[in-house]
Amino acid sequence: MALYDKLPVYKACYDLLLRLYEVSKNMERDYKFTLGENIKNEAMQLIILIYKANTRRDKLEHLQIAKEKVEVIRLLLRVYNDLKQISLKQFVSVSEKLESVSKQINAWHASQRGGTKSTKTKNNTNTTTGRKTASGVKAGVSDNTLF
Protein backbone atom coordinates (compact mmCIF):
# COMPACT_ATOMS: atom_id res chain seq x y z
CA MET A 1 0.00 0.00 0.00
CA ALA A 2 1.41 3.35 -1.07
CA LEU A 3 1.17 6.38 1.15
CA TYR A 4 -2.00 8.14 0.10
CA ASP A 5 -0.30 11.54 -0.27
CA LYS A 6 2.15 10.06 -2.81
CA LEU A 7 -0.61 8.77 -5.11
CA PRO A 8 -0.91 10.70 -8.39
CA VAL A 9 -4.71 10.68 -8.07
CA TYR A 10 -4.48 12.17 -4.57
CA LYS A 11 -2.12 14.90 -5.79
CA ALA A 12 -4.39 15.69 -8.75
CA CYS A 13 -7.44 15.86 -6.48
CA TYR A 14 -5.61 18.10 -4.02
CA ASP A 15 -4.64 20.44 -6.88
CA LEU A 16 -8.29 20.47 -7.95
CA LEU A 17 -9.39 21.45 -4.44
CA LEU A 18 -6.85 24.28 -4.30
CA ARG A 19 -7.98 25.54 -7.70
CA LEU A 20 -11.63 25.47 -6.56
CA TYR A 21 -10.69 27.60 -3.54
CA GLU A 22 -8.93 30.07 -5.83
CA VAL A 23 -11.82 30.48 -8.26
CA SER A 24 -14.44 30.73 -5.53
CA LYS A 25 -12.77 33.83 -4.06
CA ASN A 26 -14.20 36.01 -6.81
CA MET A 27 -17.74 34.65 -6.73
CA GLU A 28 -20.68 36.86 -5.85
CA ARG A 29 -21.57 36.64 -2.17
CA ASP A 30 -24.92 34.90 -2.86
CA TYR A 31 -23.14 32.03 -4.60
CA LYS A 32 -19.89 31.93 -2.62
CA PHE A 33 -21.50 30.59 0.55
CA THR A 34 -23.90 28.18 -1.12
CA LEU A 35 -22.61 26.84 -4.41
CA GLY A 36 -18.98 27.65 -3.59
CA GLU A 37 -19.01 25.86 -0.25
CA ASN A 38 -20.88 22.91 -1.71
CA ILE A 39 -18.37 22.26 -4.50
CA LYS A 40 -15.42 22.61 -2.11
CA ASN A 41 -17.06 20.17 0.33
CA GLU A 42 -17.61 17.65 -2.47
CA ALA A 43 -13.95 17.95 -3.50
CA MET A 44 -12.84 17.48 0.13
CA GLN A 45 -15.01 14.37 0.42
CA LEU A 46 -13.44 13.10 -2.81
CA ILE A 47 -9.96 13.39 -1.30
CA ILE A 48 -11.13 11.53 1.80
CA LEU A 49 -12.57 8.75 -0.39
CA ILE A 50 -9.23 8.40 -2.16
CA TYR A 51 -7.52 8.05 1.21
CA LYS A 52 -10.07 5.47 2.36
CA ALA A 53 -9.83 3.48 -0.87
CA ASN A 54 -6.06 3.38 -0.53
CA THR A 55 -6.20 2.04 3.03
CA ARG A 56 -8.89 -0.62 2.52
CA ARG A 57 -8.53 -4.09 1.12
CA ASP A 58 -11.87 -3.80 -0.71
CA LYS A 59 -11.50 -0.53 -2.59
CA LEU A 60 -14.46 -0.85 -4.96
CA GLU A 61 -17.11 0.71 -2.70
CA HIS A 62 -15.03 3.82 -2.03
CA LEU A 63 -13.97 4.14 -5.66
CA GLN A 64 -17.58 3.89 -6.85
CA ILE A 65 -18.60 6.68 -4.48
CA ALA A 66 -15.57 8.69 -5.63
CA LYS A 67 -16.73 8.33 -9.23
CA GLU A 68 -20.13 9.70 -8.19
CA LYS A 69 -18.47 12.64 -6.40
CA VAL A 70 -16.60 13.50 -9.59
CA GLU A 71 -19.90 13.73 -11.45
CA VAL A 72 -21.41 15.95 -8.73
CA ILE A 73 -18.40 18.27 -8.93
CA ARG A 74 -18.70 18.31 -12.72
CA LEU A 75 -22.37 19.32 -12.42
CA LEU A 76 -21.65 22.05 -9.86
CA LEU A 77 -18.80 23.37 -12.00
CA ARG A 78 -21.16 23.64 -14.94
CA VAL A 79 -23.58 25.61 -12.76
CA TYR A 80 -20.66 27.90 -11.78
CA ASN A 81 -20.07 28.54 -15.45
CA ASP A 82 -23.73 28.97 -16.43
CA LEU A 83 -24.24 31.53 -13.65
CA LYS A 84 -21.17 33.43 -14.92
CA GLN A 85 -19.39 32.99 -11.59
CA ILE A 86 -16.14 31.91 -13.23
CA SER A 87 -14.46 32.91 -16.46
CA LEU A 88 -14.19 30.55 -19.41
CA LYS A 89 -10.45 30.29 -18.76
CA GLN A 90 -11.08 29.25 -15.14
CA PHE A 91 -13.78 26.82 -16.22
CA VAL A 92 -11.40 25.14 -18.68
CA SER A 93 -8.60 25.01 -16.11
CA VAL A 94 -10.75 23.39 -13.42
CA SER A 95 -12.41 21.06 -15.95
CA GLU A 96 -9.01 19.77 -17.08
CA LYS A 97 -8.00 19.04 -13.50
CA LEU A 98 -11.32 17.33 -12.86
CA GLU A 99 -10.95 15.24 -16.02
CA SER A 100 -7.50 14.11 -14.89
CA VAL A 101 -8.91 13.03 -11.52
CA SER A 102 -11.84 11.30 -13.22
CA LYS A 103 -9.62 9.28 -15.56
CA GLN A 104 -7.37 8.15 -12.72
CA ILE A 105 -10.26 7.10 -10.51
CA ASN A 106 -11.94 5.26 -13.39
CA ALA A 107 -8.69 3.41 -14.20
CA TRP A 108 -8.18 2.50 -10.54
CA HIS A 109 -11.79 1.30 -10.29
CA ALA A 110 -11.43 -0.78 -13.47
CA SER A 111 -8.19 -2.35 -12.25
CA GLN A 112 -9.79 -3.30 -8.94
CA ARG A 113 -12.93 -4.64 -10.57
CA GLY A 114 -10.92 -6.68 -13.07
CA GLY A 115 -8.49 -7.90 -10.46
CA THR A 116 -11.16 -9.23 -8.11
CA LYS A 117 -13.41 -10.91 -10.66
CA SER A 118 -11.04 -13.69 -11.54
CA THR A 119 -9.79 -16.14 -8.95
CA LYS A 120 -8.39 -19.59 -9.28
CA THR A 121 -9.72 -22.65 -7.58
CA LYS A 122 -7.99 -25.81 -6.47
CA ASN A 123 -8.44 -27.48 -9.86
CA ASN A 124 -7.21 -24.45 -11.89
CA THR A 125 -10.71 -23.40 -12.96
CA ASN A 126 -11.26 -19.74 -13.62
CA THR A 127 -14.26 -18.71 -11.51
CA THR A 128 -15.21 -15.95 -13.97
CA THR A 129 -15.36 -18.12 -17.09
CA GLY A 130 -15.57 -21.59 -15.59
CA ARG A 131 -12.82 -22.76 -17.97
CA LYS A 132 -9.65 -24.52 -16.93
CA THR A 133 -6.46 -22.56 -17.50
CA ALA A 134 -2.83 -23.56 -17.40
CA SER A 135 -2.04 -21.31 -14.47
CA GLY A 136 -5.53 -20.98 -13.08
CA VAL A 137 -5.57 -17.20 -13.64
CA LYS A 138 -7.54 -15.45 -16.37
CA ALA A 139 -5.24 -14.20 -19.11
CA GLY A 140 -4.58 -10.47 -19.02
CA VAL A 141 -5.55 -10.00 -15.36
CA SER A 142 -2.76 -9.13 -13.01
CA ASP A 143 -2.67 -9.06 -9.26
CA ASN A 144 -0.71 -5.80 -9.47
CA THR A 145 -2.71 -2.65 -9.14
CA LEU A 146 -2.05 0.70 -10.77
CA PHE A 147 -2.38 2.60 -7.52
C-alpha positions in Angstrom: 0.0 0.0 0.0 1.4 3.4 -1.1 1.2 6.4 1.2 -2.0 8.1 0.1 -0.3 11.5 -0.3 2.1 10.1 -2.8 -0.6 8.8 -5.1 -0.9 10.7 -8.4 -4.7 10.7 -8.1 -4.5 12.2 -4.6 -2.1 14.9 -5.8 -4.4 15.7 -8.8 -7.4 15.9 -6.5 -5.6 18.1 -4.0 -4.6 20.4 -6.9 -8.3 20.5 -8.0 -9.4 21.4 -4.4 -6.9 24.3 -4.3 -8.0 25.5 -7.7 -11.6 25.5 -6.6 -10.7 27.6 -3.5 -8.9 30.1 -5.8 -11.8 30.5 -8.3 -14.4 30.7 -5.5 -12.8 33.8 -4.1 -14.2 36.0 -6.8 -17.7 34.7 -6.7 -20.7 36.9 -5.8 -21.6 36.6 -2.2 -24.9 34.9 -2.9 -23.1 32.0 -4.6 -19.9 31.9 -2.6 -21.5 30.6 0.6 -23.9 28.2 -1.1 -22.6 26.8 -4.4 -19.0 27.6 -3.6 -19.0 25.9 -0.3 -20.9 22.9 -1.7 -18.4 22.3 -4.5 -15.4 22.6 -2.1 -17.1 20.2 0.3 -17.6 17.7 -2.5 -13.9 17.9 -3.5 -12.8 17.5 0.1 -15.0 14.4 0.4 -13.4 13.1 -2.8 -10.0 13.4 -1.3 -11.1 11.5 1.8 -12.6 8.7 -0.4 -9.2 8.4 -2.2 -7.5 8.1 1.2 -10.1 5.5 2.4 -9.8 3.5 -0.9 -6.1 3.4 -0.5 -6.2 2.0 3.0 -8.9 -0.6 2.5 -8.5 -4.1 1.1 -11.9 -3.8 -0.7 -11.5 -0.5 -2.6 -14.5 -0.8 -5.0 -17.1 0.7 -2.7 -15.0 3.8 -2.0 -14.0 4.1 -5.7 -17.6 3.9 -6.8 -18.6 6.7 -4.5 -15.6 8.7 -5.6 -16.7 8.3 -9.2 -20.1 9.7 -8.2 -18.5 12.6 -6.4 -16.6 13.5 -9.6 -19.9 13.7 -11.4 -21.4 15.9 -8.7 -18.4 18.3 -8.9 -18.7 18.3 -12.7 -22.4 19.3 -12.4 -21.6 22.1 -9.9 -18.8 23.4 -12.0 -21.2 23.6 -14.9 -23.6 25.6 -12.8 -20.7 27.9 -11.8 -20.1 28.5 -15.4 -23.7 29.0 -16.4 -24.2 31.5 -13.7 -21.2 33.4 -14.9 -19.4 33.0 -11.6 -16.1 31.9 -13.2 -14.5 32.9 -16.5 -14.2 30.6 -19.4 -10.5 30.3 -18.8 -11.1 29.3 -15.1 -13.8 26.8 -16.2 -11.4 25.1 -18.7 -8.6 25.0 -16.1 -10.8 23.4 -13.4 -12.4 21.1 -16.0 -9.0 19.8 -17.1 -8.0 19.0 -13.5 -11.3 17.3 -12.9 -10.9 15.2 -16.0 -7.5 14.1 -14.9 -8.9 13.0 -11.5 -11.8 11.3 -13.2 -9.6 9.3 -15.6 -7.4 8.1 -12.7 -10.3 7.1 -10.5 -11.9 5.3 -13.4 -8.7 3.4 -14.2 -8.2 2.5 -10.5 -11.8 1.3 -10.3 -11.4 -0.8 -13.5 -8.2 -2.3 -12.3 -9.8 -3.3 -8.9 -12.9 -4.6 -10.6 -10.9 -6.7 -13.1 -8.5 -7.9 -10.5 -11.2 -9.2 -8.1 -13.4 -10.9 -10.7 -11.0 -13.7 -11.5 -9.8 -16.1 -8.9 -8.4 -19.6 -9.3 -9.7 -22.6 -7.6 -8.0 -25.8 -6.5 -8.4 -27.5 -9.9 -7.2 -24.5 -11.9 -10.7 -23.4 -13.0 -11.3 -19.7 -13.6 -14.3 -18.7 -11.5 -15.2 -16.0 -14.0 -15.4 -18.1 -17.1 -15.6 -21.6 -15.6 -12.8 -22.8 -18.0 -9.7 -24.5 -16.9 -6.5 -22.6 -17.5 -2.8 -23.6 -17.4 -2.0 -21.3 -14.5 -5.5 -21.0 -13.1 -5.6 -17.2 -13.6 -7.5 -15.5 -16.4 -5.2 -14.2 -19.1 -4.6 -10.5 -19.0 -5.6 -10.0 -15.4 -2.8 -9.1 -13.0 -2.7 -9.1 -9.3 -0.7 -5.8 -9.5 -2.7 -2.6 -9.1 -2.1 0.7 -10.8 -2.4 2.6 -7.5 
